[in-house]
Amino acid sequence: MLLCALLALLTSCAWGGADDESGRLPAAPVGVTAAAGSATGVHVMWNAVSSEAGIDGYEVYRGTTKVEDVPGSQHMVDVTRLKPATPYAFSVRARDTEGRLGPPSREVRATTPAATAADRSAPTRPGELRGRTTGSRAVQLTWAASADDRDVVSYDIYQGDTKIHSVGGNQTAAVVTGLRPGTRYSFTVRARDAADNLSPAGDSVRLTTPGSDDGRGTAPTDFRAATRREADGAYYLDLAWVPPETDGVVTEYQVHLDGRAATSLVFGGTPPRGRATYSFYLGSEDGESHRVRIRPRLPDGTWGGLSAERTVTTGTATDR
């Protein structure tokens, strides 16, 4: 009875709900980010949206004006033909295979840098590209910074000949997700300046994802769980973890309780990039034991690996 009451409580908690795929409208995209890629372009990314009918595409808006149509298999786009030194606001809407548009995401803002007069000098090629697989569906890339006579504004990551990601000019690392198990990939990186001059590609790195995914590379780490008793005698379960490294923002986690998926927890506002915490009511009985672990929904819409499992017992202060 206690477990049933707990599952009902978790499912109705105000933090978010279990996956709501009632079949009406797609959800608003979350994890939306925007970063200037040049004086005339902004790179917009978002997390994949799930829908009972399937997602046919995404519409990207600059203010109230639709500026891009993106296929449902992609979760990023470069918005070009912008003005230098200008602030912009972007939002994204998902469209399902029946043509229904979901609500817009929250707006994100980016300001293009000032144009540089007569800048025809491209940045130097990024060097020392290295990579490693982090499970069967993700790789982590690092490289040495490029030099430019002014400033490097962004780095573009290519999978073969296709640009798949972009990060700011102050970053020299990226995590690429949404890959296939048991597949060989080739990645390169190019630097871009404010005048949209693109460097030559650096050396490529070739990586083969393992054939089966143990989930360790995409699982939350340092997962902790402990019980706490309040003055009124009620017990609470306190959870804490470090989000996995991804190429976007993790906004949703699924809690597994006693071997069952109990609920999905959705962060509103700004999701934590450092250590995350959450607490919920367990009941008032001493000596009740529960097993708990969590997994993230990755920015590409797939579930990441499960964290280590912890066992807690009400009336004790230890976790295992």
LINLIN-V935308 format. One record per residue. N is the residue number from 1. RES is the residue in three letters. NEAR is the number of other ideal C-beta (glycine too) atoms within 12 Angstrom. Layout:
BEGIN
n-><N | N>
res-><RES | RES>
near-><NEAR | NEAR>
END
This chain:
BEGIN
n-><1 | 2 | 3 | 4 | 5 | 6 | 7 | 8 | 9 | 10 | 11 | 12 | 13 | 14 | 15 | 16 | 17 | 18 | 19 | 20 | 21 | 22 | 23 | 24 | 25 | 26 | 27 | 28 | 29 | 30 | 31 | 32 | 33 | 34 | 35 | 36 | 37 | 38 | 39 | 40 | 41 | 42 | 43 | 44 | 45 | 46 | 47 | 48 | 49 | 50 | 51 | 52 | 53 | 54 | 55 | 56 | 57 | 58 | 59 | 60 | 61 | 62 | 63 | 64 | 65 | 66 | 67 | 68 | 69 | 70 | 71 | 72 | 73 | 74 | 75 | 76 | 77 | 78 | 79 | 80 | 81 | 82 | 83 | 84 | 85 | 86 | 87 | 88 | 89 | 90 | 91 | 92 | 93 | 94 | 95 | 96 | 97 | 98 | 99 | 100 | 101 | 102 | 103 | 104 | 105 | 106 | 107 | 108 | 109 | 110 | 111 | 112 | 113 | 114 | 115 | 116 | 117 | 118 | 119 | 120 | 121 | 122 | 123 | 124 | 125 | 126 | 127 | 128 | 129 | 130 | 131 | 132 | 133 | 134 | 135 | 136 | 137 | 138 | 139 | 140 | 141 | 142 | 143 | 144 | 145 | 146 | 147 | 148 | 149 | 150 | 151 | 152 | 153 | 154 | 155 | 156 | 157 | 158 | 159 | 160 | 161 | 162 | 163 | 164 | 165 | 166 | 167 | 168 | 169 | 170 | 171 | 172 | 173 | 174 | 175 | 176 | 177 | 178 | 179 | 180 | 181 | 182 | 183 | 184 | 185 | 186 | 187 | 188 | 189 | 190 | 191 | 192 | 193 | 194 | 195 | 196 | 197 | 198 | 199 | 200 | 201 | 202 | 203 | 204 | 205 | 206 | 207 | 208 | 209 | 210 | 211 | 212 | 213 | 214 | 215 | 216 | 217 | 218 | 219 | 220 | 221 | 222 | 223 | 224 | 225 | 226 | 227 | 228 | 229 | 230 | 231 | 232 | 233 | 234 | 235 | 236 | 237 | 238 | 239 | 240 | 241 | 242 | 243 | 244 | 245 | 246 | 247 | 248 | 249 | 250 | 251 | 252 | 253 | 254 | 255 | 256 | 257 | 258 | 259 | 260 | 261 | 262 | 263 | 264 | 265 | 266 | 267 | 268 | 269 | 270 | 271 | 272 | 273 | 274 | 275 | 276 | 277 | 278 | 279 | 280 | 281 | 282 | 283 | 284 | 285 | 286 | 287 | 288 | 289 | 290 | 291 | 292 | 293 | 294 | 295 | 296 | 297 | 298 | 299 | 300 | 301 | 302 | 303 | 304 | 305 | 306 | 307 | 308 | 309 | 310 | 311 | 312 | 313 | 314 | 315 | 316 | 317 | 318 | 319 | 320>
res-><MET | LEU | LEU | CYS | ALA | LEU | LEU | ALA | LEU | LEU | THR | SER | CYS | ALA | TRP | GLY | GLY | ALA | ASP | ASP | GLU | SER | GLY | ARG | LEU | PRO | ALA | ALA | PRO | VAL | GLY | VAL | THR | ALA | ALA | ALA | GLY | SER | ALA | THR | GLY | VAL | HIS | VAL | MET | TRP | ASN | ALA | VAL | SER | SER | GLU | ALA | GLY | ILE | ASP | GLY | TYR | GLU | VAL | TYR | ARG | GLY | THR | THR | LYS | VAL | GLU | ASP | VAL | PRO | GLY | SER | GLN | HIS | MET | VAL | ASP | VAL | THR | ARG | LEU | LYS | PRO | ALA | THR | PRO | TYR | ALA | PHE | SER | VAL | ARG | ALA | ARG | ASP | THR | GLU | GLY | ARG | LEU | GLY | PRO | PRO | SER | ARG | GLU | VAL | ARG | ALA | THR | THR | PRO | ALA | ALA | THR | ALA | ALA | ASP | ARG | SER | ALA | PRO | THR | ARG | PRO | GLY | GLU | LEU | ARG | GLY | ARG | THR | THR | GLY | SER | ARG | ALA | VAL | GLN | LEU | THR | TRP | ALA | ALA | SER | ALA | ASP | ASP | ARG | ASP | VAL | VAL | SER | TYR | ASP | ILE | TYR | GLN | GLY | ASP | THR | LYS | ILE | HIS | SER | VAL | GLY | GLY | ASN | GLN | THR | ALA | ALA | VAL | VAL | THR | GLY | LEU | ARG | PRO | GLY | THR | ARG | TYR | SER | PHE | THR | VAL | ARG | ALA | ARG | ASP | ALA | ALA | ASP | ASN | LEU | SER | PRO | ALA | GLY | ASP | SER | VAL | ARG | LEU | THR | THR | PRO | GLY | SER | ASP | ASP | GLY | ARG | GLY | THR | ALA | PRO | THR | ASP | PHE | ARG | ALA | ALA | THR | ARG | ARG | GLU | ALA | ASP | GLY | ALA | TYR | TYR | LEU | ASP | LEU | ALA | TRP | VAL | PRO | PRO | GLU | THR | ASP | GLY | VAL | VAL | THR | GLU | TYR | GLN | VAL | HIS | LEU | ASP | GLY | ARG | ALA | ALA | THR | SER | LEU | VAL | PHE | GLY | GLY | THR | PRO | PRO | ARG | GLY | ARG | ALA | THR | TYR | SER | PHE | TYR | LEU | GLY | SER | GLU | ASP | GLY | GLU | SER | HIS | ARG | VAL | ARG | ILE | ARG | PRO | ARG | LEU | PRO | ASP | GLY | THR | TRP | GLY | GLY | LEU | SER | ALA | GLU | ARG | THR | VAL | THR | THR | GLY | THR | ALA | THR | ASP | ARG>
near-><10 | 22 | 21 | 15 | 18 | 31 | 26 | 19 | 24 | 35 | 26 | 17 | 23 | 14 | 27 | 28 | 21 | 25 | 22 | 22 | 20 | 14 | 16 | 16 | 24 | 38 | 38 | 28 | 44 | 38 | 39 | 40 | 38 | 37 | 35 | 43 | 40 | 43 | 32 | 28 | 38 | 41 | 41 | 42 | 43 | 43 | 38 | 38 | 42 | 29 | 31 | 19 | 22 | 22 | 36 | 25 | 31 | 41 | 35 | 39 | 32 | 31 | 18 | 13 | 15 | 22 | 26 | 28 | 20 | 30 | 18 | 26 | 17 | 27 | 40 | 42 | 34 | 33 | 37 | 22 | 18 | 33 | 21 | 25 | 18 | 22 | 20 | 32 | 27 | 41 | 34 | 46 | 34 | 40 | 30 | 26 | 17 | 17 | 16 | 22 | 28 | 32 | 21 | 29 | 34 | 26 | 24 | 32 | 21 | 33 | 22 | 32 | 33 | 21 | 24 | 23 | 11 | 10 | 24 | 14 | 21 | 27 | 35 | 24 | 27 | 42 | 23 | 18 | 34 | 23 | 32 | 23 | 33 | 33 | 36 | 29 | 37 | 42 | 41 | 29 | 42 | 27 | 34 | 21 | 27 | 37 | 19 | 29 | 18 | 27 | 27 | 40 | 43 | 43 | 42 | 43 | 43 | 29 | 30 | 16 | 13 | 17 | 28 | 34 | 43 | 38 | 37 | 29 | 32 | 16 | 26 | 26 | 27 | 36 | 37 | 45 | 45 | 34 | 34 | 24 | 22 | 16 | 22 | 20 | 30 | 25 | 39 | 33 | 47 | 36 | 44 | 42 | 37 | 35 | 30 | 31 | 31 | 34 | 31 | 21 | 31 | 31 | 21 | 26 | 31 | 21 | 27 | 19 | 29 | 24 | 15 | 14 | 29 | 19 | 29 | 23 | 31 | 40 | 35 | 44 | 27 | 20 | 35 | 29 | 39 | 28 | 36 | 24 | 24 | 16 | 8 | 9 | 16 | 20 | 32 | 26 | 39 | 26 | 37 | 26 | 33 | 23 | 36 | 39 | 32 | 41 | 37 | 41 | 33 | 41 | 38 | 39 | 41 | 34 | 43 | 32 | 34 | 25 | 15 | 20 | 24 | 34 | 31 | 30 | 37 | 29 | 25 | 16 | 12 | 17 | 30 | 22 | 18 | 15 | 16 | 32 | 27 | 32 | 24 | 33 | 27 | 38 | 29 | 20 | 21 | 17 | 16 | 26 | 27 | 37 | 26 | 43 | 35 | 44 | 35 | 46 | 40 | 42 | 39 | 35 | 36 | 31 | 31 | 41 | 34 | 31 | 33 | 25 | 24 | 32 | 23 | 32 | 25 | 30 | 20 | 20 | 15 | 15 | 26 | 20>
END
